[in-house]
Amino acid sequence: MFMLAMICLIGIGCQWLAWWMKLPAILFLLIAGITLGPVTGTLDPDSLFGTLLFPIISLSVALILFEGGLTLRLHEMKSVGHVVRNLITIGAVITWLIITTGTHYFLKFSWELSFLFGALVVVTGPTVIIPMLRTVRPKAKLANILRWEGILIDPLGALLAVLVFNFIVSGRQSDPIQTFATVVVVGGAMGMVGAAVLGIVLRRHLMPEYLHNVAALSFVLAVYTIANSLAHEAGLLAVTLMGMILANMKNTPIDGILDFKESLSVLLISILFIVLAARVDFNDFALLGWGSLGVLAVIILIARPLSVIASCVGSDVTWREQALLAWIAPRGIVAAAVSALFALRLDESGEVEAQLLIPLTFLVIIVTVVLQSITTRPIAGWLKLADPEPRGVLIVGAHAVARAIATELCKYNYRVLLADTSWGDIRAARMAGLQTYFGNIVSEHADRHLDLVGIGSLLAMSPRPALNVLACQRYRAEFGGNKVFCIQTAEEKEATEKLNITGEMTGPRLFGEHITDTLLADLLANGGEVHSTRLSDTHDYAAYKAYYDDEVIPLFVLDEKGRLKIFTDKSEIKPEPQWTIISLIPADKLDGDPVEHTKPAMA
């Protein structure tokens, strides 16, 4: 019992550490598992779980593949551009065939096992790509290509691996073609039936919403086991297709299920990877020999570059951009989880080389994640394809106050993006030379086209409280809960407690508890201005406030290193000498300011 609790705790600790260090969690999970298992001998999964080990791994992989299938939405494939479509189709096939050939000749694997390994490591996946993008911060075009490739190839690569595995297993039967056809038909039929039944239940609201998540979980496990009982190894194909079909059903509310499955996958992956890594035997790495280095070279230096070159034919992707795309392809969760399951299944059927799939896959994961995490940022800088630290600001609203704030922040080389549905306000912002997005900030179009590279925080300043709440909820996961802020509208200030939206839904109130959007707009309309003032030892913050009789409204402050801090109803900022304070100053207080206004150096 203690060991089970420790596995969960250490797994979530690894996820937390990965988030803090902006690195893929899989790296820390593998280190933890190897440390607990072969290094110290603290964890022995086979004795801990006994006969339950194989069912636990099987069901966990089924849920991971189902969750991956839920992320594949066909309409997104149409909008991502032909480079991404090529990478997940033509590029994936090129990668698969080249890795297969390299594995066969360098490690002397059978062609069957080589094809299976090639299919396994085609997948990159969002869980390793997205943390790396946060660290590397490549240009927006490259970031979008890599992000969408990882999201879309996850389920497609898993489907390819499942089909190859089923083909290998079928080949060991007396009638391999008929066996494989049976697996495909049963798996496909169970996936379609499962998706249809669950889709009807969800669309017609035949079940209360609080049961949706657990019902979907139970249903996936049932479809997996029933498919396996009807045709050997048809379960993984069934749940993968089931997820894909559900993701593309119209008017089917799956967002809640997807959120639940993502959370469940984090826990399952954390446990699964520690357990799998603990079962690794260092002797297996020795058995791979020097041929494994040849396979790594083929994967990193031949398969990926050729895949990228072929996928970018006829596009506007430059050679520099192609070079960076060719370098970034870390392997992750699907590869490790599925390889472990397949190795166990094939080992039971007498495939001697099958157990080498696990150390070989783990070796590929460790090398690609570590090598590319360390080197990609310098390479991106050398190629002049890296963006600066994400310290910019996304402002919901392009009205006069938002434009005045954006104009002042831009003087300090902060990237500011204004988003609004008012064409008049957007046009005025563009005339002022500001970056804009014309559209709904929480729309699907914004998800696909909003360029957030270099943006690190959100200021929800729309006069519509509901839109501010939605924006805060949507971008909380993007920027973090401590980087999402919301203005208080006059409507909200005058409303009773019963009518107001809880502050937990919006985040801290911008510029203070009693500051409203109407107050700021009135001050600006009556001649007030947004000004920057550099504090000094003789004219400190107390003197600054005293001069204006506390009528000035502090908005932001820049410390001596140029870091932006935002005044809110919950902040306790104490500006120091040599800091720059940005405030909205009323018209009658603009003349005769004894404190010198800052004249920032333009970029």
Rosetta blueprint (number, residue, H / E / L):
1 M L
2 F H
3 M H
4 L H
5 A H
6 M H
7 I H
8 C H
9 L H
10 I H
11 G H
12 I H
13 G H
14 C H
15 Q H
16 W H
17 L H
18 A H
19 W H
20 W H
21 M H
22 K L
23 L L
24 P L
25 A H
26 I H
27 L H
28 F H
29 L H
30 L H
31 I H
32 A H
33 G H
34 I H
35 T H
36 L H
37 G H
38 P H
39 V H
40 T L
41 G L
42 T L
43 L L
44 D L
45 P H
46 D H
47 S H
48 L H
49 F H
50 G H
51 T H
52 L H
53 L H
54 F H
55 P H
56 I H
57 I H
58 S H
59 L H
60 S H
61 V H
62 A H
63 L H
64 I H
65 L H
66 F H
67 E H
68 G H
69 G H
70 L H
71 T L
72 L L
73 R L
74 L H
75 H H
76 E H
77 M H
78 K H
79 S H
80 V L
81 G L
82 H H
83 V H
84 V H
85 R H
86 N H
87 L H
88 I H
89 T L
90 I H
91 G H
92 A H
93 V H
94 I H
95 T H
96 W H
97 L H
98 I H
99 I H
100 T H
101 T H
102 G H
103 T H
104 H H
105 Y H
106 F H
107 L H
108 K L
109 F L
110 S L
111 W H
112 E H
113 L H
114 S H
115 F H
116 L H
117 F H
118 G H
119 A H
120 L H
121 V L
122 V L
123 V L
124 T L
125 G L
126 P H
127 T H
128 V H
129 I H
130 I H
131 P H
132 M H
133 L H
134 R H
135 T H
136 V H
137 R L
138 P E
139 K L
140 A H
141 K H
142 L H
143 A H
144 N H
145 I H
146 L H
147 R H
148 W H
149 E H
150 G H
151 I H
152 L H
153 I H
154 D H
155 P H
156 L H
157 G H
158 A H
159 L H
160 L H
161 A H
162 V H
163 L H
164 V H
165 F H
166 N H
167 F H
168 I H
169 V H
170 S H
171 G H
172 R L
173 Q L
174 S L
175 D L
176 P H
177 I H
178 Q H
179 T H
180 F H
181 A H
182 T H
183 V H
184 V H
185 V H
186 V H
187 G H
188 G H
189 A H
190 M H
191 G H
192 M H
193 V H
194 G H
195 A H
196 A H
197 V H
198 L H
199 G H
200 I H
201 V H
202 L H
203 R H
204 R L
205 H L
206 L L
207 M L
208 P L
209 E H
210 Y H
211 L H
212 H H
213 N H
214 V H
215 A H
216 A H
217 L H
218 S H
219 F H
220 V H
221 L H
222 A H
223 V H
224 Y H
225 T H
226 I H
227 A H
228 N H
229 S H
230 L H
231 A L
232 H L
233 E L
234 A L
235 G H
236 L H
237 L H
238 A H
239 V H
240 T H
241 L H
242 M H
243 G H
244 M H
245 I H
246 L H
247 A H
248 N L
249 M L
250 K L
251 N L
252 T L
253 P L
254 I L
255 D H
256 G H
257 I H
258 L H
259 D H
260 F H
261 K H
262 E H
263 S H
264 L H
265 S H
266 V H
267 L H
268 L H
269 I H
270 S H
271 I H
272 L H
273 F H
274 I H
275 V H
276 L H
277 A H
278 A H
279 R L
280 V L
281 D L
282 F H
283 N H
284 D H
285 F H
286 A H
287 L H
288 L H
289 G L
290 W L
291 G H
292 S H
293 L H
294 G H
295 V H
296 L H
297 A H
298 V H
299 I H
300 I H
301 L H
302 I H
303 A H
304 R H
305 P H
306 L H
307 S H
308 V H
309 I H
310 A H
311 S H
312 C L
313 V L
314 G L
315 S L
316 D L
317 V L
318 T L
319 W H
320 R H
321 E H
322 Q H
323 A H
324 L H
325 L H
326 A H
327 W H
328 I L
329 A L
330 P L
331 R L
332 G L
333 I H
334 V H
335 A H
336 A H
337 A H
338 V H
339 S H
340 A H
341 L H
342 F H
343 A H
344 L H
345 R H
346 L H
347 D H
348 E H
349 S L
350 G L
351 E L
352 V H
353 E H
354 A H
355 Q H
356 L H
357 L H
358 I H
359 P H
360 L H
361 T H
362 F H
363 L H
364 V H
365 I H
366 I H
367 V H
368 T H
369 V H
370 V H
371 L H
372 Q H
373 S H
374 I H
375 T H
376 T H
377 R H
378 P H
379 I H
380 A H
381 G H
382 W H
383 L L
384 K L
385 L L
386 A E
387 D L
388 P L
389 E L
390 P L
391 R L
392 G E
393 V E
394 L E
395 I E
396 V E
397 G L
398 A L
399 H L
400 A H
401 V H
402 A H
403 R H
404 A H
405 I H
406 A H
407 T H
408 E H
409 L H
410 C H
411 K L
412 Y L
413 N L
414 Y L
415 R L
416 V E
417 L E
418 L E
419 A E
420 D E
421 T L
422 S L
423 W H
424 G H
425 D H
426 I H
427 R H
428 A H
429 A H
430 R H
431 M H
432 A L
433 G L
434 L L
435 Q E
436 T E
437 Y E
438 F E
439 G L
440 N L
441 I L
442 V L
443 S L
444 E H
445 H H
446 A H
447 D H
448 R H
449 H H
450 L L
451 D L
452 L L
453 V L
454 G L
455 I E
456 G E
457 S E
458 L E
459 L E
460 A E
461 M L
462 S L
463 P L
464 R L
465 P H
466 A H
467 L H
468 N H
469 V H
470 L H
471 A H
472 C H
473 Q H
474 R H
475 Y H
476 R H
477 A H
478 E H
479 F H
480 G L
481 G H
482 N H
483 K H
484 V E
485 F E
486 C E
487 I L
488 Q E
489 T L
490 A H
491 E H
492 E H
493 K H
494 E H
495 A L
496 T L
497 E L
498 K L
499 L L
500 N L
501 I L
502 T L
503 G H
504 E H
505 M H
506 T L
507 G L
508 P L
509 R E
510 L E
511 F L
512 G L
513 E L
514 H L
515 I L
516 T E
517 D H
518 T H
519 L H
520 L H
521 A H
522 D H
523 L H
524 L H
525 A H
526 N L
527 G L
528 G L
529 E E
530 V E
531 H E
532 S E
533 T E
534 R E
535 L L
536 S L
537 D L
538 T L
539 H L
540 D L
541 Y H
542 A H
543 A H
544 Y H
545 K H
546 A H
547 Y H
548 Y L
549 D L
550 D L
551 E L
552 V L
553 I E
554 P E
555 L E
556 F E
557 V E
558 L E
559 D L
560 E L
561 K L
562 G L
563 R L
564 L E
565 K E
566 I E
567 F L
568 T E
569 D L
570 K L
571 S L
572 E L
573 I L
574 K L
575 P L
576 E L
577 P L
578 Q L
579 W L
580 T E
581 I E
582 I E
583 S E
584 L E
585 I E
586 P L
587 A H
588 D H
589 K H
590 L L
591 D L
592 G L
593 D L
594 P L
595 V L
596 E L
597 H E
598 T L
599 K L
600 P L
601 A L
602 M L
603 A L
